[in-house]
């Protein structure tokens, strides 16, 4: 697939995570001229719970990468537990098996899938501005290989993740939210057999974290901590981990038998757990750029894949002559909200409940697995089917 000109595209996709690569695969597979721009170089580690719920598997099948992912040997997860400070815990079974997959593997598979489908994929490419939309489309400026470039595109998909300088340039209102978190992760190895087939969640003063295996029997520990709490923490990520272990004996016991891995601590922030406008100035926002759902839901990556597919399919309808640019943005925004609004509302309520110093543990003692089952059910709930 070669574009009409080197600077003209049907779609520019900013960000090659699950959402951006999903949109790129669909459009490029249909013969569209797609430019996929990613600021990092893949493969690379990333702060993430690295948990693929069963809802993510049909999208991966549709994108043509599920078989390659399964050949890599992801961890099959069918059980879980939540541990509160003070020793209260609840064990549960997942309604359908999930996979533990590192972002090192998953993102690379998806981005290569986009390139194989025909998308012009460029890594270490930093987008500096997106101007439009107009009848003639967008102008996208980016730096790549020490050169400033500008291209034109009929559509743009914003899949740049939780936070980017582009959010500031677009004056996106979510930046003013007072409730902000910082994400962090650390890899582990050695004897990880006791964690086989499980995901374990731990609540601690100011945040929570999760522990599960990924492919190759490595272990991913990922969590969030309130920014206000982190500001008072002077010992860096080691201090955050010490705080978590100090207030949750189950976490301390589980980590005692593990060995820190070669990647070490990673951090990211700020993280705003909220839905954001799915369309900004005609740009279709996908993945975390459209909203960050709480990691405890286990639905973040499935939601990102679904939003990328939705963006790709909506743009394809427009390119086929069925929608104007304005109609494309409006239709996508309505569909995204219909599919995700209820999930984000429940996620916010459950976060406050789980992180409450006493309420979450007390309710767990009374309702146990029924409470967890209810939470999993409402977080999967959608207004419409994908």
C-alpha positions in Angstrom: 0.0 0.0 0.0 1.6 3.3 -1.0 -0.1 6.7 -0.3 -0.9 9.1 -3.1 1.8 11.4 -1.8 4.3 11.1 1.1 2.5 13.8 3.1 -1.2 12.7 2.6 -3.0 10.1 4.6 -6.5 8.9 5.2 -5.8 8.6 8.9 -3.0 9.5 11.3 -3.0 7.5 14.5 -1.1 8.9 17.5 0.0 6.2 19.8 0.7 2.5 19.0 -0.7 1.0 22.2 -3.6 -1.5 22.0 -6.2 1.2 20.9 -4.0 2.9 18.3 -2.7 -0.3 16.8 -6.2 -1.8 16.7 -7.5 1.2 14.7 -4.5 1.1 12.4 -4.9 -2.6 11.7 -8.5 -2.2 10.7 -8.0 0.8 8.4 -4.8 -0.5 6.8 -6.3 -3.9 6.2 -9.0 -2.1 4.2 -6.4 -0.5 2.0 -6.5 2.9 3.7 -3.5 5.1 3.9 -2.5 5.1 7.6 0.3 6.7 9.5 0.9 5.3 12.9 3.1 7.5 15.1 4.6 6.2 18.4 6.8 8.3 20.7 8.6 5.2 22.2 10.5 2.4 20.5 9.0 -1.1 20.8 9.3 -3.5 22.5 9.3 -1.6 25.7 8.0 -2.2 29.3 5.1 0.0 30.5 3.3 0.6 33.7 0.2 -1.6 33.5 -1.6 -4.4 35.3 -0.8 -6.6 32.4 -4.1 -8.4 32.7 -6.3 -9.3 29.7 -9.8 -10.1 30.6 -11.8 -12.6 28.5 -13.5 -9.6 26.8 -10.2 -8.8 25.1 -9.9 -12.1 23.3 -12.6 -11.6 20.6 -11.0 -8.2 19.6 -7.6 -9.8 19.4 -9.0 -12.6 17.2 -10.6 -9.9 15.0 -7.3 -8.1 14.7 -5.4 -11.3 13.8 -3.0 -11.4 16.7 -4.6 -13.8 19.2 -2.9 -16.9 17.8 0.5 -15.3 18.0 -0.2 -14.1 21.5 -1.3 -17.6 22.6 1.8 -19.2 21.1 3.9 -16.9 23.4 2.5 -18.8 26.4 0.5 -16.2 28.4 -0.4 -17.0 31.9 -4.0 -18.4 32.2 -5.7 -16.8 35.1 -9.0 -18.1 36.5 -8.8 -17.2 40.2 -8.4 -14.1 42.2 -8.3 -12.6 45.7 -8.6 -9.2 47.3 -6.7 -8.5 50.6 -7.4 -5.5 52.8 -5.2 -4.1 55.6 -5.9 -5.9 58.8 -6.0 -9.3 57.2 -9.5 -9.5 55.7 -9.6 -11.1 52.3 -12.0 -12.5 49.7 -11.2 -15.2 47.2 -13.2 -15.6 43.9 -13.3 -17.3 40.6 -13.3 -15.3 37.4 -16.4 -15.8 35.2 -14.1 -16.7 32.3 -10.3 -17.3 32.2 -8.1 -14.3 31.6 -4.5 -14.0 30.4 -1.5 -12.5 32.0 0.5 -10.8 29.2 3.3 -8.2 29.5 2.9 -5.0 27.6 6.4 -5.7 26.3 4.8 -8.6 24.3 1.3 -7.4 23.6 2.1 -3.9 22.3 4.8 -5.2 20.1 2.5 -7.9 18.6 -0.2 -5.3 17.9 2.2 -2.7 16.4 3.8 -5.3 14.1 0.3 -6.4 13.1 -0.4 -2.8 12.0 2.8 -2.6 10.0 2.1 -6.0 8.4 -1.4 -4.7 7.5 0.2 -1.8 5.6 0.3 1.0 8.1 3.3 3.4 7.8 4.5 2.8 11.3 7.1 5.1 12.8 8.6 4.8 16.3 10.4 7.5 18.3 8.1 10.0 16.6 6.8 12.7 18.9 3.7 14.5 17.7 3.9 18.2 18.6 0.6 19.5 17.3 -2.7 18.5 15.6 -4.5 21.4 13.7 -7.9 21.0 12.2 -10.5 19.8 11.6 -11.4 21.6 8.4 -12.9 20.5 5.1 -9.4 19.8 3.9 -8.6 17.7 7.0 -5.9 17.9 9.7 -2.3 19.0 9.7 -0.2 16.9 12.0 3.3 18.0 13.0 5.8 15.6 14.5 9.5 15.1 15.1 11.2 12.0 13.8 14.8 11.1 13.1 15.9 14.6 14.2 13.6 16.2 11.6 10.4 18.2 12.0 7.7 17.0 9.6 4.2 17.9 8.7 1.5 15.7 7.1 -2.1 16.1 6.2 -4.8 13.6 7.1 -8.5 13.3 6.6 -8.9 11.9 10.2 -6.9 11.6 13.4 -7.1 9.0 16.2 -5.8 10.2 19.5 -4.5 7.1 21.2 -1.6 8.7 23.1 -2.5 7.2 26.5 -3.3 8.5 30.0 -1.6 11.9 29.6 0.4 13.8 27.0 1.4 17.3 26.2 -1.2 17.3 23.5 -3.9 17.1 26.2 -2.7 20.5 27.4 -2.6 22.0 23.9 -6.2 20.9 23.4 -7.1 22.4 26.8 -8.8 19.2 27.9 -10.8 19.8 31.0 -10.0 16.6 32.8 -6.6 18.0 33.7 -8.2 20.2 36.3 -9.5 17.2 38.3 -8.4 17.3 41.9 -8.3 13.5 42.4 -5.1 12.4 40.8 -3.1 9.2 41.1 0.4 8.0 40.1 0.8 4.6 38.6 3.8 2.3 39.4 5.0 -1.2 38.7 7.9 -3.6 39.3 8.8 -7.0 37.8 9.7 -10.1 39.8 10.9 -13.6 39.1 12.4 -16.7 40.7 10.0 -19.2 42.3 6.6 -17.8 41.1 4.7 -21.2 41.2 2.5 -20.2 44.2 1.0 -17.4 42.0 0.1 -19.7 39.1 -3.4 -19.0 37.7 -4.1 -16.2 40.1 -4.4 -12.4 40.3 -4.1 -11.0 43.8 -5.2 -7.4 44.7 -4.0 -5.6 47.8 -5.4 -2.4 49.4 -3.0 -0.2 51.3 -3.2 3.3 52.9 -3.5 5.6 49.9 -3.8 3.1 47.1 -3.9 -0.5 45.9 -1.8 -2.8 43.8 -2.1 -6.2 42.0 0.2 -9.2 41.6 0.0 -11.8 38.8 2.2 -13.8 36.5 2.7 -13.1 32.8 4.3 -15.1 30.0 7.6 -16.8 30.9 6.5 -17.2 34.5 7.6 -13.6 35.3 5.5 -11.6 37.8 4.1 -8.2 37.4 3.3 -6.0 40.4 1.4 -2.8 39.5 -0.4 -0.3 41.5 -1.6 3.2 42.0 -1.1 5.7 44.8 -2.9 9.0 45.4 -0.7 11.9 44.3 -1.3 13.7 47.6 0.0 10.7 49.5 3.0 10.3 47.2 4.0 14.0 47.7 4.5 13.2 51.4 6.5 10.1 50.6 10.2 10.9 50.5 11.8 7.5 49.9 10.8 7.1 46.2 9.2 3.9 44.9 11.0 1.8 47.5 9.2 3.9 50.0 5.8 3.4 48.3 6.4 -0.4 48.3 7.4 -0.3 51.9 4.3 1.6 52.8 2.1 -0.9 50.9 3.8 -3.9 52.6 3.7 -2.3 56.0 -0.1 -1.8 55.8 -1.0 -5.1 54.1 0.6 -8.2 55.6 -0.6 -10.4 52.7 1.4 -8.4 50.2 4.5 -8.5 52.4 4.2 -12.3 52.7 3.7 -12.8 48.9 6.6 -10.6 47.9 9.0 -12.2 50.5 9.5 -15.3 48.3 10.0 -13.3 45.0 13.1 -11.8 43.5 13.1 -8.3 41.9 13.5 -8.6 38.1 15.8 -6.7 35.7 13.4 -3.9 34.7 12.9 -2.5 38.2 10.4 0.2 39.2 8.5 2.2 36.6 6.3 5.1 37.3 3.7 7.1 35.3 1.4 10.0 36.0 -0.7 11.8 36.6 -3.5 9.3 36.1 -7.0 10.6 36.1 -9.6 7.9 36.7 -12.4 9.4 34.7 -14.1 9.3 31.3 -12.9 12.1 29.0 -14.5 13.6 26.0 -14.3 10.9 23.3 -13.9 13.5 20.6 -11.9 16.7 20.8 -11.8 19.2 17.9 -12.7 16.3 15.5 -10.0 14.0 16.8 -11.4 10.5 17.8 -9.9 9.7 21.2 -9.3 6.0 21.9 -8.0 3.9 24.8 -6.8 5.8 27.9 -6.9 9.1 25.9 -10.7 8.7 26.1 -10.8 7.6 29.7 -8.9 5.6 32.3 -10.8 3.0 34.1 -9.6 1.7 37.4 -7.0 -1.1 37.1 -8.9 -3.2 39.7 -11.6 -3.7 37.0 -9.3 -5.8 34.8 -11.1 -4.3 31.8 -8.7 -1.6 30.8 -7.0 -3.3 27.9 -10.2 -4.9 26.6 -11.9 -1.4 26.6 -8.9 0.0 24.8 -9.0 -2.6 22.1 -12.8 -2.1 21.7 -12.4 1.7 21.4 -9.6 1.4 18.8 -11.8 -1.0 16.7 -14.8 1.4 17.1 -12.6 4.3 15.9 -11.3 2.4 12.9 -14.8 1.2 11.9 -16.3 4.6 12.3 -13.6 6.2 10.1 -14.0 3.5 7.6 -17.7 4.4 7.2 -16.7 8.0 6.7 -14.0 7.1 4.1 -16.6 5.0 2.3 -18.6 8.2 1.8 -21.4 7.5 4.4 -20.5 10.2 7.0 -19.1 13.7 7.0 -16.2 14.5 9.3 -18.5 16.2 11.8 -20.9 13.2 11.7 -18.0 10.8 12.2 -16.9 12.5 15.4 -20.4 12.8 16.8 -21.3 9.2 16.0 -18.1 7.9 17.5 -18.6 10.0 20.7 -22.2 8.7 21.1 -21.1 5.1 20.6 -18.2 5.3 23.0 -20.4 6.9 25.7 -23.1 4.3 25.2 -20.6 1.5 25.6 -18.6 2.9 28.5 -20.4 5.5 30.6 -22.0 3.1 33.0 -18.7 1.2 33.5 -16.9 4.4 34.5 -19.6 5.5 36.9 -19.5 2.1 38.7 -15.7 2.1 38.7 -15.6 5.4 40.5 -18.1 4.3 43.1 -16.3 1.0 43.7 -12.9 2.8 44.0 -14.2 4.9 46.9 -15.8 1.8 48.5 -12.7 -0.4 48.2 -10.2 2.3 49.4 -12.3 3.3 52.4 -10.3 2.5 55.5 -12.9 0.3 57.1 -16.0 0.0 54.8 -14.5 -2.2 52.1 -13.1 -4.8 54.5 -16.2 -4.8 56.6 -18.5 -5.4 53.6 -16.1 -8.1 52.4 -16.6 -9.9 55.7 -20.3 -9.8 55.3 -20.8 -10.4 51.6 -17.6 -12.0 50.5 -17.5 -13.5 47.1 -21.0 -12.1 46.3 -19.7 -8.6 46.6 -16.8 -9.3 44.2 -19.2 -11.0 41.8 -21.4 -7.9 41.8 -18.4 -5.7 41.2 -17.2 -7.7 38.3 -20.7 -7.8 36.8 -21.3 -4.1 36.8 -17.8 -3.3 35.5 -18.5 -5.4 32.5 -22.0 -3.9 32.0 -22.5 -1.9 28.8 -25.4 0.2 27.4 -25.0 -1.4 24.0 -23.2 -4.4 22.7 -19.9 -3.9 20.9 
